[in-house]
Amino acid sequence: MFLCEGLAPSGREGTSFERLVRRLSETFVVRDVMVPLNEIKPVKPGALQRATEIIKTDRYSVVPVSDDGKTFYSVFCADHESEGSGSIAKEREVVVSDHIADSTSLPEAFLLFGDREWYLTLHANRVSGLITYWAFNSREFRVYLYTGLSRVEELSRDLLARDGCGITNGNGLNLTPEALEKIQRRIGPMWRDNGGNRFVDELDYYQIASALRKHQPWRKFLIDKLGGDISNCEYSRRFDFTDLRDSVMHGRTLFPTYNEFVSSSVKIRKIGELIIYLDAYLAKPPERTLLMPVDSDTTPTSV
């Protein structure tokens, strides 16, 4: 499970975040998002034309073949390698590796879709339904993603504040003067009347991501951990989840096509990696803060 990598073993109590991740993994499973057996719409053996129509018009990844709606001998799959992707179906037999248990956790199932779009699901050794990559657009999986992205945001704010950045003003955050002034104007009256959070807590997610990317002690730490330089471009490719976070928060379809699922899954697997690095950084003694931003597509100098 991509959020559980590097966490405490299951026999240990772990942190509150680790306990939450495990609980979510146990709570949301394949049967919560699959197409149940009685809702699968199979075609009769040899019905290539009908299967092709379904794949083309309904954009299905797969159309099972069955005489009785319970036993599936073969499936018609969307052929993405042919011209007119998704409009041609090709039939193949169902094999053992086409099945997963419907009790599989969603995070574990997510990792199984790297090179295929669908599985038949099993309960008590009988087919219980069908799951495709589209199931990961569900609210259940979105909750899991939101949990990881919220943890990234929380740790990022804590890291900057721990290093003396953004406590009562924008010092050390390496954001533009215009952005800092806008935030100050917004929170000024609230702080004056009611007190308030740290300055860094008032930043939007994309501002937090930008400030963290430009934070030199953090970048030096990553260089040491990764064993080599990491450019701004490479950093953003691996660890900037702003677009994903916006899609999760605003209820957008995360994976409209399987190709987008594959490309997004690479990024999603980095959430757990970034959490591990942020936790490790916060576990070490604070370093002297450098206010010089990392503006070019180069790595920062040592602190």
N, C-alpha and C positions, 0 to 999 in steps of 0.2 A: 504494500500500500504506500503510495508515494508520499503521503504526509507522515508515515510512521517510520520511514527509513532513518536509522540512527537514533531512534528513541529508546527509552529504557525497555529491557525485556519484559514480556507480558507478565512474568512472575513478580516484578517489582511494582511498587505503587506508582512511581513516575510523577511528573508534574501535573498540574490541573489541565494543561493543554493536552498532554499525552493521554490523560484519562478521557478527555472529551473526544479526541480523535478515535480512540478505541471504541468508545460508546457509539459514536456515529457509524463506525464501520460495522458494528454488530447490529445496529438498528436498521439501516437501509441495505437491503439485499436485492438480488436480481428479481425475485418474485414481486417486488414492489413496483417494478417499472416494465416488466416484460408484457408481451401480448399473450394473455392466457390461452390455453388450448382451444377453448370453445369460441374464441374470437379470431383464430387463424383462418384465413381464407385460402384453402389449397385449390389446386387444379387437378384434373384427372390426368393419369399417365398419358404422355404423348401430346398434351395440349400446349404445344410450343407457341402457337399464335396467341392464345389467350394469356399465357404467361408473359409474353412480350408486350402485349397491350397493357397489362397491369404494371409492369416495370416502367413502361414509357409514360403512362398517364398518371399513375400514383407515386412514381419515383421510389418504388420498393427496391430494397437491396436483394431480396430473395422471395421466391414464391414456392412453398413446399408442394410436393406431389403426393396425393393420397386418395385411396378409394373410399375410406371410411372416416376421414378427418381425425384419426387417432394414430395411425401408423404411417410413417413417412419413409418411403423407399428412396426417394431422390428429391432434388430441388432444382428449380430454374434460378440461376444467379444472373444479376446484372453484369454485363460484360463491359467493363470500363476501358478495356484495351482496344475495343473495336471503334471504328468511326461512328459518330453519333452516340457517344457514351451514354449508357443507361437505357438505350432504346432496343438493345438486342439481348435476348436471354439465351443462356446455354445450360443444358441439363447435365447434372452429374449425380452420382450415387451419394447417399448419406453414409458417412463413416463414423467410427467411434469418436474421433477428435472433433466432430461437429457438435458435440454436446457438452454442456456445463451444468452443474447443480444449480437449481434455482435458489439455493441458500447461500450462494457465493456473494460476498460483500460487493457493493458497487465499486469501491476503489480497487479491489482485486480484479473484478471483471473488466474494469477500464483498461488494465494493463494487458488484457488478452486480445484487444482489438487492434493491435499495431499493424497486422497484415491481413485482416479479414473483417467483414462487415456484419456478420451474424453468427448466432449459435442457436440450436434447439436447446431447451432447458429440460432438466430431469428432476423428478421428485419420486422417491421410492422406486428408482430405476425405470420409471415410465416418463414419456414425454409430457411435460406440463405446460409448455409454452414456447415462445420464440422471442429472442432479444436481438436487436440490431444496434449499431452505433447511435442511432437516433435516440435511444433511451437515455443517453447521457445529456440530453437537453432537458431532462426532467427536473422538477423542483427538488427532488431528493438528492440528486447529484450536485445540484447548484448549492445546496446547503453545505455540502462537504467542501466545495471549492471556496465558498465564502468564509468558512472557518479558517482555511489555510491562508487566504489573502488577508483576512483581518489580523491574523497573527503576524504576518509579514509587516503590516502597517504599524501594529502596536510595537513590535521590536525595533522597527526603524526609528520611530519617534523616541523611544527610550534610549537608543544608541546615540542619537544626535544630542539629546538633552544630557545624557551622562557625560558626554565630551564637552559640555558647556555651550552647546549651540541652541539658540531658540528658547532660552529660559524665560526672560521677560521682554525680549525684543528679538529682532531678526539677526543679531550678531552671530556669525559663523555658519549661517545657513546657505550662503552662496546662491541666493536667489536675486533676481533683478530688483533694483530700488523701487520700481513701479509696483511689482508684486508685493513687496514687503510693506509699502505705504498703503496699499489697498487693504491688506489684512489688518494693519494697525488702525486704520480708520473704522473698520468694521467692528473690531473688538474693543476699541478704546472706551466707548460709553458703557459697555457691559462690564469691563474690568473696574471702571470707576465706581459703578453703582453696586456691583455684586461680588467683586473679586473674580477670579477666573482660572482657567487652565494655564499650563505653560504656553508660551507663544507658539511653540512647535505643534501643539495639539490643535491649533486652529487652521493649519495648512490643509489643503486638499491633497488627495492621494498622489496626484501627478507631481505636486510640489515636493512632497516627502520623497518620492522616488528620485526626483532631480537633485534634491539637496544631499541625499545619501550617495548618489553616484559621484558627486563632486567632493565628497568628504575624504580628505587625503589619508587620515589614519585608517579608515575603513578600507580604502583601496589598497594601501600597503599591506594590510592584514590579508586581503584576498590574494594578492600576489604571492605572499608567503604560503598560503594554503594551497593555491592552485599550482604552485611551482613554476610560475612564469608570468610575463606581462599580460595585462588584459586591457585592451583599448576601450575607449568610451563606446564605440560601436559594438564591440563584443560584449561589453557589460550590459548594454541595453538589450541586446539579442537574448541574453541568458536570463537576466534578472529584472527587467522592467515589465511588470504585469499590468500596467495602466489600462491598456485596451481590454484585456481579459476581465479585469476588475469592473470596468464600466459595463461590459456586456452582462456580467453576473448580476450586478446591482440593478440594472435597468430592465432586466427580464428579456433581453434579446436572445434570439436563437443562437446558441453557442456554436453549433456544428451543422450548418445548413447542408453541407455535402460531406461525403466521406473523406475527400481529399483535404478539406478544411479540418476535419477531425484529426487526421494524421498529423498535419502541421501543427495544430494547437496542442496535441497531446505531448509533443516534445517540450513545449514551453511549460505545460502544466506539471510535468514531472520535475521541473526545476524549483517548484514552490517549496517542496520539502528540503531540497538542498540548500536554498537560501535561508530557510528557518534554522537549519543546523549551523550555518556560518554565523548568523546573527546571534544565536544563543552562545556560541563559542566566543565571539567578540565581547559580548556583555559579561562573560564569566571571567575575563582577564582584567587586570588593573587598568584604570583610565589612562589615556595618553594625552599629551599636550595637544591642544586643538590648533590646527592650522587653518587660517581664514582664507588662504589663497585658493581660489576655485580651480578645478580641473576643467579648463574650457576647451582645450584642443583634443583631438582624437589620439591622445598619447596617455601613457600611464603616469601617475604621480611620482614625485621623487620621494625618497625615504624620509621618515620623520626623525 
